Amino acid sequence: MKTRARAAIPRAKRNAGITLLEMLLVMAILAVVLGSGVGMFGALDLGRRQTAGLVRSVVRSAQNTAVARQVPARVRIDVKNHTIRAEALQVVGTWHFENKKIAGFGMEGSAASELFHDEGFIGSAISFVRSFGERALIPVQLDPAFDFTDGFAIECALRWEDAGGGRVLRIGNVLMLELGRSGALRGRFSAAVEEGGEFRRGPPVVVQSGSGAVSPDKWVRVRFQYDRQELVLLVDGVAVAVLEETAPVWEISEPLEISDGTRPFPGSIDALVISAVEVDRVVELPDSATFAKETPEWIHFASGGGLDRRRHPEPQEIVLNYEDGSQERIAVGIFGTVE
């Protein structure tokens, strides 16, 4: 038995190799498989897929922010410079006036103790009816979050308690909100104007409502907002004045003043909330892709995530042109879906 086993070993070794014909056959099969694989990856065009994926990601980022924060958000598309970015309002400060303090989320303010009273919109409020020369100060210029370049929103509760008008608030000479004798609201900001590649402070941009926008002896919610498309005044959620404008806002370098030493607001103020437009994400297209001219400059999402129906009554499309002459369309549906 041992002799037979030893005799079988050399025969097994001789059969362990492969012939030249078998080797050539294996190489031919590998060539076919690898060739097919290269063709499949070429057809995928990963660079093109990545470009469309990045654009969809930016749009979804804005839409997700509108859903998560319950605030308006938008996509800004720069066709000339081949960039797309997501932007949204971000609350940078909220103030209430409890316990005779100007405190909340943001820089703490200061005011005379006699300005506070308990009959506020929610809890206590601050009143300037019989306090001529007084004002409240909040040093917002020390907080870099107060960058209003691309837009802002200022919301507060007001109660107009006495005849006459006055200044509700201002941030230096950059931004002001006032109430006239007839109950008309007036808002303004200083624009940044570009000259020779540099920016300088430009003239004020003003929006004003008609008389009776604010009724006396009644708490109302007033909102003054700007998104580099429209400057808007709203009272209890209803727009009372709208102005089209696109200029950036001049930089803030002075504190926020509630009321005014020479033109005090004849009433009470409560529940102050300030937001700034922040850039969430920016993507630049690769050299092989551009935005088509028919692509919209802005896509606006309302709070909640759907398209802003006032600005977009129909679905929107972002059109990508590729260097091989082909196009790809990215659709944004009425309810904010991205396809």
C-alpha positions in Angstrom: 0.0 0.0 0.0 2.8 2.4 0.8 4.5 1.7 -2.5 1.3 2.5 -4.4 0.8 5.8 -2.5 4.3 6.9 -3.3 3.9 6.1 -6.9 0.7 8.2 -7.1 2.4 11.4 -5.9 4.5 12.1 -9.0 1.4 11.6 -11.1 -0.6 14.1 -9.0 2.2 16.7 -9.3 2.2 16.3 -13.1 -1.6 17.0 -13.2 -1.4 20.1 -10.9 -0.2 22.5 -13.6 -2.1 24.1 -16.4 -1.4 24.0 -20.1 -0.6 26.9 -22.3 -4.0 26.6 -24.0 -5.8 26.8 -20.6 -3.8 29.9 -19.6 -4.6 31.7 -22.9 -8.3 30.8 -22.4 -8.3 32.3 -18.8 -6.6 35.5 -20.1 -9.2 35.9 -22.8 -12.0 35.6 -20.3 -10.4 38.2 -18.0 -10.0 40.6 -20.9 -13.6 40.3 -21.8 -14.7 40.8 -18.2 -12.4 43.7 -17.6 -13.3 45.3 -20.8 -17.0 45.1 -20.0 -16.3 46.6 -16.5 -14.5 49.6 -17.9 -17.3 50.2 -20.3 -19.9 50.1 -17.5 -17.9 52.5 -15.3 -17.5 54.8 -18.3 -21.2 54.8 -18.9 -21.8 55.8 -15.3 -19.9 59.1 -15.7 -19.2 59.5 -12.0 -18.2 63.2 -12.5 -21.5 64.0 -14.0 -23.4 62.1 -11.3 -21.4 63.8 -8.6 -22.2 67.3 -10.0 -26.0 66.6 -10.1 -25.8 65.1 -6.6 -24.1 68.1 -5.1 -26.7 70.5 -6.6 -29.5 68.3 -5.3 -27.8 68.2 -1.9 -27.7 72.0 -1.6 -31.3 72.3 -2.6 -32.3 69.6 0.0 -30.2 71.4 2.6 -32.3 74.6 2.2 -35.5 72.6 2.2 -34.6 70.6 5.3 -33.7 73.8 7.1 -37.1 75.3 6.3 -38.7 72.1 7.8 -36.5 71.8 10.9 -36.4 75.4 11.9 -39.9 76.4 10.6 -38.3 79.4 8.9 -38.1 80.6 5.3 -35.1 79.3 3.4 -33.8 79.7 -0.1 -31.3 78.6 -2.7 -29.3 81.2 -4.6 -27.9 80.3 -8.0 -25.2 82.4 -9.5 -25.3 81.4 -13.2 -22.3 83.6 -14.1 -20.0 82.3 -11.4 -21.3 78.7 -11.5 -22.1 78.6 -7.8 -25.2 77.5 -5.8 -25.7 78.1 -2.1 -28.3 77.4 0.6 -29.4 80.3 2.8 -31.8 80.6 5.7 -32.9 82.9 8.5 -31.2 82.2 11.8 -32.4 83.7 15.1 -29.5 85.6 16.6 -31.2 87.2 19.5 -34.5 87.1 21.5 -35.3 89.4 24.4 -38.1 89.6 27.0 -38.4 92.1 29.8 -39.1 90.1 32.9 -37.7 91.0 36.3 -36.8 94.5 35.1 -34.1 93.0 32.8 -33.4 92.9 29.1 -32.3 89.3 28.8 -32.9 86.2 26.8 -30.9 84.6 24.0 -28.2 87.1 22.9 -26.4 90.1 24.4 -27.9 91.4 27.6 -29.2 94.9 27.5 -29.7 97.8 29.9 -32.5 100.2 30.7 -33.8 102.3 33.6 -35.9 100.2 36.0 -38.9 102.6 35.8 -39.4 101.6 32.1 -40.6 98.1 32.9 -44.2 97.2 33.7 -46.2 94.0 34.1 -48.9 94.5 31.4 -46.9 93.1 28.5 -47.8 91.0 25.5 -46.4 88.0 27.3 -45.6 88.8 31.0 -43.7 92.1 31.4 -42.9 94.8 28.8 -40.9 98.0 28.5 -42.8 101.3 28.0 -41.6 104.8 27.0 -44.9 106.7 27.2 -43.9 108.9 30.1 -40.2 108.5 29.9 -39.0 111.2 27.5 -35.2 111.0 26.9 -35.0 107.3 28.0 -33.9 104.4 25.8 -32.8 100.8 26.2 -29.5 99.6 24.8 -28.3 96.2 23.6 -24.6 96.0 22.4 -25.4 93.8 19.3 -22.4 95.2 17.4 -20.1 93.1 19.6 -21.7 89.8 18.3 -20.5 88.7 14.9 -23.8 86.8 14.4 -25.4 90.2 13.7 -24.3 90.3 10.1 -27.3 91.6 8.0 -25.5 91.7 4.7 -27.8 89.2 3.0 -30.9 90.0 4.9 -32.6 90.2 8.3 -35.9 89.9 10.2 -36.9 92.0 13.2 -40.1 91.0 15.0 -41.7 92.5 18.1 -45.0 93.1 19.9 -46.1 96.7 20.0 -48.9 98.6 21.8 -49.4 102.2 20.7 -50.7 103.9 23.8 -50.4 107.7 23.2 -50.9 110.3 20.5 -48.0 111.0 18.2 -45.4 108.9 16.7 -41.8 107.9 17.5 -38.9 105.5 16.8 -39.5 101.9 17.8 -35.9 100.9 17.5 -32.7 101.4 15.5 -29.3 99.9 15.1 -27.0 102.8 14.8 -27.8 104.6 11.6 -28.0 101.3 9.6 -31.5 100.1 10.4 -34.6 101.8 11.8 -38.3 101.1 12.5 -40.6 104.0 13.2 -44.3 104.6 13.8 -46.0 107.7 12.5 -48.8 109.8 14.0 -51.4 108.3 11.7 -50.4 104.7 12.7 -48.2 104.2 9.6 -45.1 102.0 9.9 -41.8 103.0 8.3 -38.7 100.9 8.0 -35.4 101.6 6.4 -31.8 100.3 6.1 -28.6 101.7 4.7 -27.5 99.9 1.5 -23.9 98.9 0.7 -22.9 100.2 -2.7 -20.1 98.8 -4.8 -17.7 101.2 -6.6 -14.5 100.2 -8.2 -14.5 96.8 -6.5 -15.0 98.3 -3.0 -18.2 98.9 -1.0 -19.2 102.1 0.6 -22.3 103.1 2.6 -25.1 104.1 0.2 -28.4 105.9 0.6 -31.2 104.6 2.8 -33.7 102.2 1.4 -37.2 103.0 2.8 -40.5 101.1 2.9 -43.6 102.7 4.4 -47.2 101.5 5.0 -50.4 103.5 4.7 -52.0 105.1 7.7 -53.8 102.9 10.2 -51.4 99.9 9.9 -51.2 99.9 13.7 -54.2 100.6 15.8 -54.0 102.4 19.2 -54.3 100.5 22.5 -53.9 97.1 21.0 -51.1 94.6 21.0 -49.9 93.7 17.5 -47.0 91.7 16.1 -44.9 93.8 13.8 -42.3 92.3 11.5 -39.7 94.1 9.4 -37.8 91.8 7.0 -35.5 91.8 4.0 -34.1 89.0 1.9 -32.3 90.9 -0.9 -35.4 90.7 -3.1 -38.1 92.4 -1.0 -38.2 94.8 1.9 -41.4 94.0 3.8 -43.4 95.3 6.7 -46.0 93.0 8.2 -48.6 93.5 11.0 -50.0 90.3 12.5 -48.7 88.3 9.6 -50.2 90.5 6.9 -47.9 92.5 4.6 -48.8 96.3 4.8 -45.9 97.5 2.6 -43.5 95.8 0.1 -40.6 97.2 -1.8 -38.4 95.4 -4.3 -34.7 95.7 -3.5 -31.5 93.7 -4.0 -28.7 95.7 -2.4 -26.7 94.2 0.5 -27.0 95.8 3.9 -24.2 98.0 5.4 -22.3 96.6 8.3 -23.4 97.2 11.9 -21.0 99.0 14.2 -23.3 100.5 16.9 -25.7 99.1 19.5 -29.4 98.4 19.2 -31.5 101.2 20.7 -35.1 100.5 21.7 -37.0 103.8 21.5 -35.1 107.0 21.1 -33.9 109.8 23.4 -35.4 112.6 21.3 -38.3 110.7 19.5 -39.5 108.1 22.0 -42.0 105.5 21.0 -45.3 106.4 22.7 -46.2 102.9 23.8 -44.9 99.5 25.0 -42.6 96.9 23.4 -42.3 93.2 24.1 -41.1 89.9 22.7 -38.2 91.2 20.5 -36.7 88.6 18.1 -34.0 89.4 15.6 -32.8 87.0 12.8 -30.1 87.2 10.2 -29.7 85.4 6.9 -26.8 83.0 7.1 -25.2 81.0 4.3 -25.5 77.3 5.1 -23.7 75.7 2.2 -21.9 76.8 -1.0 -21.0 74.5 -4.0 -19.1 75.5 -7.1 -19.7 73.5 -10.3 -16.7 71.7 -11.9 -15.3 73.0 -15.2 -17.3 70.4 -17.1 -20.7 71.8 -16.1 -22.6 75.1 -16.1 -26.0 76.4 -15.2 -28.3 77.0 -18.2 -29.6 80.6 -18.6 -33.1 79.5 -17.9 -32.2 78.4 -14.4 -33.9 80.7 -11.8 -31.6 82.9 -9.7 -33.6 82.1 -6.5 -35.7 79.2 -5.2 -37.6 80.1 -2.1 -39.0 77.7 0.5 -41.7 78.7 2.9 -41.4 77.8 6.6 -42.5 74.1 6.6 -40.5 73.1 3.5 -42.8 73.7 0.5 -42.1 76.2 -2.2 -43.1 79.8 -1.4 -46.3 79.8 -3.5 -46.4 83.6 -3.7 -43.1 83.6 -5.6 -43.3 80.2 -7.2 -46.8 79.3 -8.3 -45.3 76.4 -10.3 -42.5 73.8 -9.8 -39.0 75.0 -10.5 -36.2 73.5 -12.5 -32.4 73.8 -12.3 -30.9 73.0 -15.7 -27.2 71.8 -15.9 -25.3 72.0 -19.2 -22.4 69.6 -19.7 -19.4 70.0 -22.0 -20.6 67.1 -24.2 -23.7 69.2 -25.1 -26.1 67.2 -22.9 -28.4 68.6 -20.2 -29.7 67.4 -16.9 -32.8 68.9 -15.2 -33.3 68.9 -11.5 -37.0 69.4 -10.6 -38.1 71.1 -7.3 -41.8 70.3 -6.7 -44.5 72.5 -5.1 -44.1 70.6 -1.8 -40.3 70.9 -1.8 -39.5 67.5 -3.3 -36.2 67.3 -5.2 -35.9 65.0 -8.2 
